[in-house]
Amino acid sequence: MVFNFAANPEVRINSIDPETHFNENIIATFNLLEVMRKRDVREIVFASSSSIYREPDEIPVDKNAL
């Protein structure tokens, strides 16, 4: 089993430097999956960050916030 916690968490970089975003997130994930395929590893735990959500209304962010 592979635990994947690696990625560039700065979402805003995509508009400034899309190549870095592509290399660090898309290509790196592809490479990880390819190694898993070659080694017959079939389980992955993928963790995402809060960066995928909109800007919070309040800080600190309540655990029930969407």
PQR file of N, CA, C, O and H, with PARSE charges and radii, in Angstrom:
ATOM      1  N   MET A   1       0.844  -1.171   0.000 -0.4000 1.5000
ATOM      2  CA  MET A   1       0.000   0.000   0.000 -0.0000 2.0000
ATOM      3  C   MET A   1       0.894   1.241   0.000  0.5500 1.7000
ATOM      4  O   MET A   1       1.920   1.290   0.678 -0.5500 1.4000
ATOM      5  N   VAL A   2       0.483   2.218  -0.762 -0.4000 1.5000
ATOM      6  CA  VAL A   2       1.208   3.484  -0.859 -0.0000 2.0000
ATOM      7  C   VAL A   2       0.336   4.585  -0.271  0.5500 1.7000
ATOM      8  O   VAL A   2      -0.863   4.651  -0.538 -0.5500 1.4000
ATOM      9  H   VAL A   2      -0.351   2.178  -1.313  0.4000 1.0000
ATOM     10  N   PHE A   3       0.952   5.448   0.531 -0.4000 1.5000
ATOM     11  CA  PHE A   3       0.294   6.630   1.060 -0.0000 2.0000
ATOM     12  C   PHE A   3       0.837   7.829   0.293  0.5500 1.7000
ATOM     13  O   PHE A   3       2.031   8.120   0.352 -0.5500 1.4000
ATOM     14  H   PHE A   3       1.926   5.394   0.748  0.4000 1.0000
ATOM     15  N   ASN A   4      -0.038   8.520  -0.423 -0.4000 1.5000
ATOM     16  CA  ASN A   4       0.397   9.660  -1.227 -0.0000 2.0000
ATOM     17  C   ASN A   4      -0.051  10.966  -0.569  0.5500 1.7000
ATOM     18  O   ASN A   4      -1.231  11.318  -0.583 -0.5500 1.4000
ATOM     19  H   ASN A   4      -1.008   8.283  -0.471  0.4000 1.0000
ATOM     20  N   PHE A   5       0.917  11.668   0.004 -0.4000 1.5000
ATOM     21  CA  PHE A   5       0.661  12.966   0.603 -0.0000 2.0000
ATOM     22  C   PHE A   5       1.426  14.064  -0.134  0.5500 1.7000
ATOM     23  O   PHE A   5       1.472  15.207   0.321 -0.5500 1.4000
ATOM     24  H   PHE A   5       1.875  11.382   0.016  0.4000 1.0000
ATOM     25  N   ALA A   6       2.016  13.718  -1.258 -0.4000 1.5000
ATOM     26  CA  ALA A   6       2.902  14.648  -1.960 -0.0000 2.0000
ATOM     27  C   ALA A   6       2.157  15.425  -3.029  0.5500 1.7000
ATOM     28  O   ALA A   6       1.471  14.850  -3.873 -0.5500 1.4000
ATOM     29  H   ALA A   6       1.979  12.790  -1.628  0.4000 1.0000
ATOM     30  N   ALA A   7       2.301  16.728  -2.981 -0.4000 1.5000
ATOM     31  CA  ALA A   7       1.775  17.623  -4.014 -0.0000 2.0000
ATOM     32  C   ALA A   7       2.133  19.040  -3.626  0.5500 1.7000
ATOM     33  O   ALA A   7       2.457  19.323  -2.472 -0.5500 1.4000
ATOM     34  H   ALA A   7       2.858  17.196  -2.295  0.4000 1.0000
ATOM     35  N   ASN A   8       2.072  19.916  -4.590 -0.4000 1.5000
ATOM     36  CA  ASN A   8       2.270  21.321  -4.299 -0.0000 2.0000
ATOM     37  C   ASN A   8       0.929  21.877  -3.831  0.5500 1.7000
ATOM     38  O   ASN A   8      -0.022  21.924  -4.612 -0.5500 1.4000
ATOM     39  H   ASN A   8       1.809  19.686  -5.527  0.4000 1.0000
ATOM     40  N   PRO A   9       0.834  22.300  -2.568 -0.5600 1.5000
ATOM     41  CA  PRO A   9      -0.460  22.738  -2.048  0.2800 2.0000
ATOM     42  C   PRO A   9      -0.879  24.134  -2.493  0.5500 1.7000
ATOM     43  O   PRO A   9      -2.018  24.535  -2.255 -0.5500 1.4000
ATOM     44  N   GLU A  10       0.004  24.871  -3.125 -0.4000 1.5000
ATOM     45  CA  GLU A  10      -0.307  26.239  -3.516 -0.0000 2.0000
ATOM     46  C   GLU A  10      -1.091  26.249  -4.819  0.5500 1.7000
ATOM     47  O   GLU A  10      -0.510  26.213  -5.904 -0.5500 1.4000
ATOM     48  H   GLU A  10       0.930  24.545  -3.319  0.4000 1.0000
ATOM     49  N   VAL A  11      -2.396  26.297  -4.705 -0.4000 1.5000
ATOM     50  CA  VAL A  11      -3.276  26.249  -5.877 -0.0000 2.0000
ATOM     51  C   VAL A  11      -3.070  27.460  -6.771  0.5500 1.7000
ATOM     52  O   VAL A  11      -3.151  27.346  -7.994 -0.5500 1.4000
ATOM     53  H   VAL A  11      -2.867  26.326  -3.824  0.4000 1.0000
ATOM     54  N   ARG A  12      -2.806  28.612  -6.180 -0.4000 1.5000
ATOM     55  CA  ARG A  12      -2.671  29.848  -6.964 -0.0000 2.0000
ATOM     56  C   ARG A  12      -1.487  29.827  -7.926  0.5500 1.7000
ATOM     57  O   ARG A  12      -1.456  30.601  -8.882 -0.5500 1.4000
ATOM     58  H   ARG A  12      -2.740  28.704  -5.187  0.4000 1.0000
ATOM     59  N   ILE A  13      -0.513  28.950  -7.683 -0.4000 1.5000
ATOM     60  CA  ILE A  13       0.660  28.893  -8.563 -0.0000 2.0000
ATOM     61  C   ILE A  13       0.267  28.499  -9.990  0.5500 1.7000
ATOM     62  O   ILE A  13       0.985  28.804 -10.942 -0.5500 1.4000
ATOM     63  H   ILE A  13      -0.539  28.321  -6.906  0.4000 1.0000
ATOM     64  N   ASN A  14      -0.858  27.831 -10.129 -0.4000 1.5000
ATOM     65  CA  ASN A  14      -1.295  27.389 -11.450 -0.0000 2.0000
ATOM     66  C   ASN A  14      -1.439  28.558 -12.419  0.5500 1.7000
ATOM     67  O   ASN A  14      -1.104  28.425 -13.596 -0.5500 1.4000
ATOM     68  H   ASN A  14      -1.441  27.583  -9.356  0.4000 1.0000
ATOM     69  N   SER A  15      -1.926  29.684 -11.952 -0.4000 1.5000
ATOM     70  CA  SER A  15      -2.097  30.825 -12.857 -0.0000 2.0000
ATOM     71  C   SER A  15      -0.786  31.570 -13.095  0.5500 1.7000
ATOM     72  O   SER A  15      -0.651  32.277 -14.093 -0.5500 1.4000
ATOM     73  H   SER A  15      -2.198  29.792 -10.996  0.4000 1.0000
ATOM     74  N   ILE A  16       0.169  31.421 -12.197 -0.4000 1.5000
ATOM     75  CA  ILE A  16       1.456  32.101 -12.326 -0.0000 2.0000
ATOM     76  C   ILE A  16       2.486  31.228 -13.039  0.5500 1.7000
ATOM     77  O   ILE A  16       3.210  31.691 -13.921 -0.5500 1.4000
ATOM     78  H   ILE A  16       0.059  30.846 -11.386  0.4000 1.0000
ATOM     79  N   ASP A  17       2.537  29.970 -12.644 -0.4000 1.5000
ATOM     80  CA  ASP A  17       3.541  29.043 -13.159 -0.0000 2.0000
ATOM     81  C   ASP A  17       2.918  27.665 -13.377  0.5500 1.7000
ATOM     82  O   ASP A  17       3.177  26.742 -12.605 -0.5500 1.4000
ATOM     83  H   ASP A  17       1.949  29.595 -11.927  0.4000 1.0000
ATOM     84  N   PRO A  18       2.105  27.519 -14.414 -0.5600 1.5000
ATOM     85  CA  PRO A  18       1.397  26.265 -14.626  0.2800 2.0000
ATOM     86  C   PRO A  18       2.323  25.068 -14.854  0.5500 1.7000
ATOM     87  O   PRO A  18       1.941  23.936 -14.554 -0.5500 1.4000
ATOM     88  N   GLU A  19       3.510  25.289 -15.368 -0.4000 1.5000
ATOM     89  CA  GLU A  19       4.433  24.177 -15.597 -0.0000 2.0000
ATOM     90  C   GLU A  19       4.859  23.537 -14.272  0.5500 1.7000
ATOM     91  O   GLU A  19       4.926  22.312 -14.163 -0.5500 1.4000
ATOM     92  H   GLU A  19       3.820  26.208 -15.612  0.4000 1.0000
ATOM     93  N   THR A  20       5.143  24.361 -13.277 -0.4000 1.5000
ATOM     94  CA  THR A  20       5.500  23.826 -11.958 -0.0000 2.0000
ATOM     95  C   THR A  20       4.342  23.029 -11.381  0.5500 1.7000
ATOM     96  O   THR A  20       4.538  21.925 -10.875 -0.5500 1.4000
ATOM     97  H   THR A  20       5.088  25.356 -13.365  0.4000 1.0000
ATOM     98  N   HIS A  21       3.145  23.578 -11.453 -0.4000 1.5000
ATOM     99  CA  HIS A  21       1.945  22.881 -10.969 -0.0000 2.0000
ATOM    100  C   HIS A  21       1.792  21.538 -11.688  0.5500 1.7000
ATOM    101  O   HIS A  21       1.544  20.516 -11.049 -0.5500 1.4000
ATOM    102  H   HIS A  21       2.986  24.475 -11.865  0.4000 1.0000
ATOM    103  N   PHE A  22       1.937  21.540 -12.984 -0.4000 1.5000
ATOM    104  CA  PHE A  22       1.806  20.319 -13.781 -0.0000 2.0000
ATOM    105  C   PHE A  22       2.858  19.288 -13.384  0.5500 1.7000
ATOM    106  O   PHE A  22       2.535  18.120 -13.169 -0.5500 1.4000
ATOM    107  H   PHE A  22       2.139  22.370 -13.503  0.4000 1.0000
ATOM    108  N   ASN A  23       4.117  19.717 -13.286 -0.4000 1.5000
ATOM    109  CA  ASN A  23       5.206  18.787 -12.955 -0.0000 2.0000
ATOM    110  C   ASN A  23       5.084  18.229 -11.546  0.5500 1.7000
ATOM    111  O   ASN A  23       5.264  17.029 -11.339 -0.5500 1.4000
ATOM    112  H   ASN A  23       4.380  20.666 -13.461  0.4000 1.0000
ATOM    113  N   GLU A  24       4.783  19.077 -10.584 -0.4000 1.5000
ATOM    114  CA  GLU A  24       4.764  18.653  -9.189 -0.0000 2.0000
ATOM    115  C   GLU A  24       3.498  17.905  -8.797  0.5500 1.7000
ATOM    116  O   GLU A  24       3.512  17.145  -7.829 -0.5500 1.4000
ATOM    117  H   GLU A  24       4.636  20.052 -10.753  0.4000 1.0000
ATOM    118  N   ASN A  25       2.430  18.099  -9.510 -0.4000 1.5000
ATOM    119  CA  ASN A  25       1.182  17.428  -9.152 -0.0000 2.0000
ATOM    120  C   ASN A  25       0.786  16.344 -10.156  0.5500 1.7000
ATOM    121  O   ASN A  25       0.550  15.202  -9.764 -0.5500 1.4000
ATOM    122  H   ASN A  25       2.418  18.716 -10.297  0.4000 1.0000
ATOM    123  N   ILE A  26       0.712  16.676 -11.409 -0.4000 1.5000
ATOM    124  CA  ILE A  26       0.241  15.726 -12.415 -0.0000 2.0000
ATOM    125  C   ILE A  26       1.319  14.694 -12.762  0.5500 1.7000
ATOM    126  O   ILE A  26       1.082  13.491 -12.656 -0.5500 1.4000
ATOM    127  H   ILE A  26       0.904  17.605 -11.728  0.4000 1.0000
ATOM    128  N   ILE A  27       2.480  15.153 -13.167 -0.4000 1.5000
ATOM    129  CA  ILE A  27       3.561  14.239 -13.571 -0.0000 2.0000
ATOM    130  C   ILE A  27       4.015  13.390 -12.389  0.5500 1.7000
ATOM    131  O   ILE A  27       4.233  12.188 -12.541 -0.5500 1.4000
ATOM    132  H   ILE A  27       2.673  16.131 -13.253  0.4000 1.0000
ATOM    133  N   ALA A  28       4.160  13.999 -11.213 -0.4000 1.5000
ATOM    134  CA  ALA A  28       4.598  13.241 -10.039 -0.0000 2.0000
ATOM    135  C   ALA A  28       3.593  12.145  -9.686  0.5500 1.7000
ATOM    136  O   ALA A  28       3.990  11.036  -9.329 -0.5500 1.4000
ATOM    137  H   ALA A  28       3.983  14.976 -11.090  0.4000 1.0000
ATOM    138  N   THR A  29       2.315  12.441  -9.780 -0.4000 1.5000
ATOM    139  CA  THR A  29       1.291  11.427  -9.508 -0.0000 2.0000
ATOM    140  C   THR A  29       1.336  10.326 -10.559  0.5500 1.7000
ATOM    141  O   THR A  29       1.236   9.145 -10.226 -0.5500 1.4000
ATOM    142  H   THR A  29       1.992  13.342 -10.070  0.4000 1.0000
ATOM    143  N   PHE A  30       1.485  10.702 -11.813 -0.4000 1.5000
ATOM    144  CA  PHE A  30       1.614   9.701 -12.871 -0.0000 2.0000
ATOM    145  C   PHE A  30       2.801   8.779 -12.598  0.5500 1.7000
ATOM    146  O   PHE A  30       2.679   7.558 -12.701 -0.5500 1.4000
ATOM    147  H   PHE A  30       1.566  11.662 -12.083  0.4000 1.0000
ATOM    148  N   ASN A  31       3.948   9.364 -12.251 -0.4000 1.5000
ATOM    149  CA  ASN A  31       5.143   8.551 -11.977 -0.0000 2.0000
ATOM    150  C   ASN A  31       4.919   7.595 -10.810  0.5500 1.7000
ATOM    151  O   ASN A  31       5.332   6.437 -10.863 -0.5500 1.4000
ATOM    152  H   ASN A  31       4.047  10.355 -12.168  0.4000 1.0000
ATOM    153  N   LEU A  32       4.273   8.076  -9.771 -0.4000 1.5000
ATOM    154  CA  LEU A  32       3.961   7.213  -8.629 -0.0000 2.0000
ATOM    155  C   LEU A  32       3.066   6.054  -9.058  0.5500 1.7000
ATOM    156  O   LEU A  32       3.338   4.903  -8.715 -0.5500 1.4000
ATOM    157  H   LEU A  32       3.938   9.017  -9.728  0.4000 1.0000
ATOM    158  N   LEU A  33       2.016   6.342  -9.794 -0.4000 1.5000
ATOM    159  CA  LEU A  33       1.104   5.289 -10.248 -0.0000 2.0000
ATOM    160  C   LEU A  33       1.807   4.295 -11.175  0.5500 1.7000
ATOM    161  O   LEU A  33       1.524   3.097 -11.140 -0.5500 1.4000
ATOM    162  H   LEU A  33       1.795   7.276 -10.073  0.4000 1.0000
ATOM    163  N   GLU A  34       2.709   4.791 -11.990 -0.4000 1.5000
ATOM    164  CA  GLU A  34       3.453   3.912 -12.895 -0.0000 2.0000
ATOM    165  C   GLU A  34       4.355   2.948 -12.114  0.5500 1.7000
ATOM    166  O   GLU A  34       4.430   1.765 -12.446 -0.5500 1.4000
ATOM    167  H   GLU A  34       2.939   5.764 -12.019  0.4000 1.0000
ATOM    168  N   VAL A  35       5.031   3.442 -11.091 -0.4000 1.5000
ATOM    169  CA  VAL A  35       5.862   2.565 -10.249 -0.0000 2.0000
ATOM    170  C   VAL A  35       4.978   1.546  -9.531  0.5500 1.7000
ATOM    171  O   VAL A  35       5.338   0.375  -9.418 -0.5500 1.4000
ATOM    172  H   VAL A  35       4.970   4.403 -10.820  0.4000 1.0000
ATOM    173  N   MET A  36       3.842   1.991  -9.057 -0.4000 1.5000
ATOM    174  CA  MET A  36       2.919   1.056  -8.408 -0.0000 2.0000
ATOM    175  C   MET A  36       2.485  -0.037  -9.376  0.5500 1.7000
ATOM    176  O   MET A  36       2.440  -1.213  -9.013 -0.5500 1.4000
ATOM    177  H   MET A  36       3.550   2.943  -9.148  0.4000 1.0000
ATOM    178  N   ARG A  37       2.169   0.351 -10.604 -0.4000 1.5000
ATOM    179  CA  ARG A  37       1.750  -0.634 -11.610 -0.0000 2.0000
ATOM    180  C   ARG A  37       2.859  -1.643 -11.876  0.5500 1.7000
ATOM    181  O   ARG A  37       2.608  -2.847 -11.923 -0.5500 1.4000
ATOM    182  H   ARG A  37       2.206   1.306 -10.898  0.4000 1.0000
ATOM    183  N   LYS A  38       4.076  -1.159 -12.050 -0.4000 1.5000
ATOM    184  CA  LYS A  38       5.201  -2.043 -12.350 -0.0000 2.0000
ATOM    185  C   LYS A  38       5.518  -2.998 -11.208  0.5500 1.7000
ATOM    186  O   LYS A  38       6.011  -4.103 -11.434 -0.5500 1.4000
ATOM    187  H   LYS A  38       4.279  -0.180 -12.012  0.4000 1.0000
ATOM    188  N   ARG A  39       5.235  -2.570  -9.985 -0.4000 1.5000
ATOM    189  CA  ARG A  39       5.528  -3.408  -8.814 -0.0000 2.0000
ATOM    190  C   ARG A  39       4.293  -4.113  -8.291  0.5500 1.7000
ATOM    191  O   ARG A  39       4.321  -4.718  -7.220 -0.5500 1.4000
ATOM    192  H   ARG A  39       4.834  -1.672  -9.802  0.4000 1.0000
ATOM    193  N   ASP A  40       3.214  -4.037  -9.042 -0.4000 1.5000
ATOM    194  CA  ASP A  40       1.950  -4.692  -8.714 -0.0000 2.0000
ATOM    195  C   ASP A  40       1.412  -4.265  -7.346  0.5500 1.7000
ATOM    196  O   ASP A  40       0.882  -5.082  -6.593 -0.5500 1.4000
ATOM    197  H   ASP A  40       3.191  -3.546  -9.913  0.4000 1.0000
ATOM    198  N   VAL A  41       1.553  -2.991  -7.042 -0.4000 1.5000
ATOM    199  CA  VAL A  41       0.964  -2.427  -5.831 -0.0000 2.0000
ATOM    200  C   VAL A  41      -0.404  -1.898  -6.225  0.5500 1.7000
ATOM    201  O   VAL A  41      -0.512  -1.036  -7.098 -0.5500 1.4000
ATOM    202  H   VAL A  41       1.984  -2.328  -7.654  0.4000 1.0000
ATOM    203  N   ARG A  42      -1.440  -2.403  -5.594 -0.4000 1.5000
ATOM    204  CA  ARG A  42      -2.796  -2.097  -6.034 -0.0000 2.0000
ATOM    205  C   ARG A  42      -3.604  -1.227  -5.069  0.5500 1.7000
ATOM    206  O   ARG A  42      -4.778  -0.951  -5.314 -0.5500 1.4000
ATOM    207  H   ARG A  42      -1.353  -3.103  -4.885  0.4000 1.0000
ATOM    208  N   GLU A  43      -2.986  -0.806  -3.997 -0.4000 1.5000
ATOM    209  CA  GLU A  43      -3.717   0.014  -3.040 -0.0000 2.0000
ATOM    210  C   GLU A  43      -2.979   1.336  -2.813  0.5500 1.7000
ATOM    211  O   GLU A  43      -1.760   1.376  -2.648 -0.5500 1.4000
ATOM    212  H   GLU A  43      -2.032  -1.030  -3.798  0.4000 1.0000
ATOM    213  N   ILE A  44      -3.768   2.415  -2.812 -0.4000 1.5000
ATOM    214  CA  ILE A  44      -3.201   3.738  -2.576 -0.0000 2.0000
ATOM    215  C   ILE A  44      -4.145   4.510  -1.660  0.5500 1.7000
ATOM    216  O   ILE A  44      -5.366   4.443  -1.802 -0.5500 1.4000
ATOM    217  H   ILE A  44      -4.759   2.382  -2.946  0.4000 1.0000
ATOM    218  N   VAL A  45      -3.566   5.226  -0.740 -0.4000 1.5000
ATOM    219  CA  VAL A  45      -4.321   6.151   0.097 -0.0000 2.0000
ATOM    220  C   VAL A  45      -3.908   7.537  -0.358  0.5500 1.7000
ATOM    221  O   VAL A  45      -2.747   7.928  -0.232 -0.5500 1.4000
ATOM    222  H   VAL A  45      -2.574   5.280  -0.625  0.4000 1.0000
ATOM    223  N   PHE A  46      -4.868   8.272  -0.887 -0.4000 1.5000
ATOM    224  CA  PHE A  46      -4.599   9.601  -1.416 -0.0000 2.0000
ATOM    225  C   PHE A  46      -5.181  10.624  -0.454  0.5500 1.7000
ATOM    226  O   PHE A  46      -6.365  10.570  -0.123 -0.5500 1.4000
ATOM    227  H   PHE A  46      -5.811   7.955  -0.989  0.4000 1.0000
ATOM    228  N   ALA A  47      -4.361  11.543  -0.014 -0.4000 1.5000
ATOM    229  CA  ALA A  47      -4.832  12.595   0.888 -0.0000 2.0000
ATOM    230  C   ALA A  47      -4.759  13.930   0.167  0.5500 1.7000
ATOM    231  O   ALA A  47      -3.784  14.231  -0.522 -0.5500 1.4000
ATOM    232  H   ALA A  47      -3.399  11.587  -0.283  0.4000 1.0000
ATOM    233  N   SER A  48      -5.789  14.707   0.336 -0.4000 1.5000
ATOM    234  CA  SER A  48      -5.821  16.033  -0.249 -0.0000 2.0000
ATOM    235  C   SER A  48      -5.770  17.058   0.871  0.5500 1.7000
ATOM    236  O   SER A  48      -5.947  16.725   2.043 -0.5500 1.4000
ATOM    237  H   SER A  48      -6.580  14.461   0.896  0.4000 1.0000
ATOM    238  N   SER A  49      -5.530  18.279   0.509 -0.4000 1.5000
ATOM    239  CA  SER A  49      -5.480  19.342   1.507 -0.0000 2.0000
ATOM    240  C   SER A  49      -6.721  20.218   1.382  0.5500 1.7000
ATOM    241  O   SER A  49      -7.544  20.041   0.484 -0.5500 1.4000
ATOM    242  H   SER A  49      -5.386  18.550  -0.443  0.4000 1.0000
ATOM    243  N   SER A  50      -6.830  21.143   2.287 -0.4000 1.5000
ATOM    244  CA  SER A  50      -7.963  22.075   2.239 -0.0000 2.0000
ATOM    245  C   SER A  50      -7.860  23.038   1.064  0.5500 1.7000
ATOM    246  O   SER A  50      -8.777  23.822   0.822 -0.5500 1.4000
ATOM    247  H   SER A  50      -6.162  21.287   3.017  0.4000 1.0000
ATOM    248  N   SER A  51      -6.757  22.985   0.336 -0.4000 1.5000
ATOM    249  CA  SER A  51      -6.566  23.877  -0.818 -0.0000 2.0000
ATOM    250  C   SER A  51      -7.614  23.657  -1.907  0.5500 1.7000
ATOM    251  O   SER A  51      -7.825  24.528  -2.750 -0.5500 1.4000
ATOM    252  H   SER A  51      -6.011  22.347   0.533  0.4000 1.0000
ATOM    253  N   ILE A  52      -8.261  22.514  -1.892 -0.4000 1.5000
ATOM    254  CA  ILE A  52      -9.257  22.246  -2.932 -0.0000 2.0000
ATOM    255  C   ILE A  52     -10.570  22.964  -2.672  0.5500 1.7000
ATOM    256  O   ILE A  52     -11.436  23.021  -3.545 -0.5500 1.4000
ATOM    257  H   ILE A  52      -8.090  21.806  -1.207  0.4000 1.0000
ATOM    258  N   TYR A  53     -10.720  23.516  -1.460 -0.4000 1.5000
ATOM    259  CA  TYR A  53     -11.939  24.225  -1.112 -0.0000 2.0000
ATOM    260  C   TYR A  53     -11.762  25.722  -1.318  0.5500 1.7000
ATOM    261  O   TYR A  53     -10.644  26.205  -1.499 -0.5500 1.4000
ATOM    262  H   TYR A  53     -10.016  23.470  -0.751  0.4000 1.0000
ATOM    263  N   ARG A  54     -12.844  26.435  -1.290 -0.4000 1.5000
ATOM    264  CA  ARG A  54     -12.794  27.887  -1.443 -0.0000 2.0000
ATOM    265  C   ARG A  54     -12.131  28.530  -0.224  0.5500 1.7000
ATOM    266  O   ARG A  54     -11.850  27.854   0.765 -0.5500 1.4000
ATOM    267  H   ARG A  54     -13.752  26.042  -1.143  0.4000 1.0000
ATOM    268  N   GLU A  55     -11.885  29.827  -0.302 -0.4000 1.5000
ATOM    269  CA  GLU A  55     -11.340  30.559   0.835 -0.0000 2.0000
ATOM    270  C   GLU A  55     -12.336  30.483   1.991  0.5500 1.7000
ATOM    271  O   GLU A  55     -13.537  30.648   1.776 -0.5500 1.4000
ATOM    272  H   GLU A  55     -12.113  30.376  -1.105  0.4000 1.0000
ATOM    273  N   PRO A  56     -11.863  30.240   3.201 -0.5600 1.5000
ATOM    274  CA  PRO A  56     -12.791  30.121   4.336  0.2800 2.0000
ATOM    275  C   PRO A  56     -13.426  31.468   4.691  0.5500 1.7000
ATOM    276  O   PRO A  56     -12.828  32.526   4.493 -0.5500 1.4000
ATOM    277  N   ASP A  57     -14.642  31.403   5.216 -0.4000 1.5000
ATOM    278  CA  ASP A  57     -15.335  32.614   5.662 -0.0000 2.0000
ATOM    279  C   ASP A  57     -14.753  33.118   6.978  0.5500 1.7000
ATOM    280  O   ASP A  57     -14.731  34.320   7.242 -0.5500 1.4000
ATOM    281  H   ASP A  57     -15.128  30.544   5.376  0.4000 1.0000
ATOM    282  N   GLU A  58     -14.279  32.174   7.804 -0.4000 1.5000
ATOM    283  CA  GLU A  58     -13.744  32.529   9.105 -0.0000 2.0000
ATOM    284  C   GLU A  58     -12.474  31.746   9.377  0.5500 1.7000
ATOM    285  O   GLU A  58     -12.297  30.630   8.888 -0.5500 1.4000
ATOM    286  H   GLU A  58     -14.297  31.198   7.590  0.4000 1.0000
ATOM    287  N   ILE A  59     -11.586  32.351  10.170 -0.4000 1.5000
ATOM    288  CA  ILE A  59     -10.378  31.664  10.613 -0.0000 2.0000
ATOM    289  C   ILE A  59     -10.363  31.764  12.129  0.5500 1.7000
ATOM    290  O   ILE A  59     -10.532  32.872  12.639 -0.5500 1.4000
ATOM    291  H   ILE A  59     -11.730  33.257  10.567  0.4000 1.0000
ATOM    292  N   PRO A  60     -10.176  30.709  12.876 -0.5600 1.5000
ATOM    293  CA  PRO A  60      -9.902  29.361  12.393  0.2800 2.0000
ATOM    294  C   PRO A  60     -11.131  28.738  11.759  0.5500 1.7000
ATOM    295  O   PRO A  60     -12.263  29.121  12.055 -0.5500 1.4000
ATOM    296  N   VAL A  61     -10.896  27.783  10.891 -0.4000 1.5000
ATOM    297  CA  VAL A  61     -11.966  27.105  10.180 -0.0000 2.0000
ATOM    298  C   VAL A  61     -12.588  26.059  11.087  0.5500 1.7000
ATOM    299  O   VAL A  61     -11.900  25.203  11.645 -0.5500 1.4000
ATOM    300  H   VAL A  61      -9.977  27.472  10.650  0.4000 1.0000
ATOM    301  N   ASP A  62     -13.896  26.146  11.221 -0.4000 1.5000
ATOM    302  CA  ASP A  62     -14.632  25.181  12.036 -0.0000 2.0000
ATOM    303  C   ASP A  62     -14.644  23.832  11.329  0.5500 1.7000
ATOM    304  O   ASP A  62     -14.682  23.771  10.100 -0.5500 1.4000
ATOM    305  H   ASP A  62     -14.454  26.841  10.768  0.4000 1.0000
ATOM    306  N   LYS A  63     -14.612  22.755  12.101 -0.4000 1.5000
ATOM    307  CA  LYS A  63     -14.592  21.416  11.500 -0.0000 2.0000
ATOM    308  C   LYS A  63     -15.841  21.117  10.682  0.5500 1.7000
ATOM    309  O   LYS A  63     -15.820  20.213   9.846 -0.5500 1.4000
ATOM    310  H   LYS A  63     -14.581  22.805  13.099  0.4000 1.0000
ATOM    311  N   ASN A  64     -16.930  21.852  10.902 -0.4000 1.5000
ATOM    312  CA  ASN A  64     -18.163  21.620  10.152 -0.0000 2.0000
ATOM    313  C   ASN A  64     -18.297  22.524   8.918  0.5500 1.7000
ATOM    314  O   ASN A  64     -19.289  22.437   8.195 -0.5500 1.4000
ATOM    315  H   ASN A  64     -16.947  22.586  11.581  0.4000 1.0000
ATOM    316  N   ALA A  65     -17.323  23.373   8.678 -0.4000 1.5000
ATOM    317  CA  ALA A  65     -17.396  24.289   7.541 -0.0000 2.0000
ATOM    318  C   ALA A  65     -17.277  23.525   6.222  0.5500 1.7000
ATOM    319  O   ALA A  65     -16.538  22.545   6.126 -0.5500 1.4000
ATOM    320  H   ALA A  65     -16.517  23.444   9.265  0.4000 1.0000
ATOM    321  N   LEU A  66     -17.997  23.974   5.233 -0.4000 1.5000
ATOM    322  CA  LEU A  66     -17.939  23.354   3.904 -0.0000 2.0000
ATOM    323  C   LEU A  66     -17.376  24.324   2.905  0.5500 1.7000
ATOM    324  O   LEU A  66     -17.246  23.992   1.727 -0.5500 1.4000
ATOM    325  H   LEU A  66     -18.597  24.770   5.311  0.4000 1.0000
TER
END
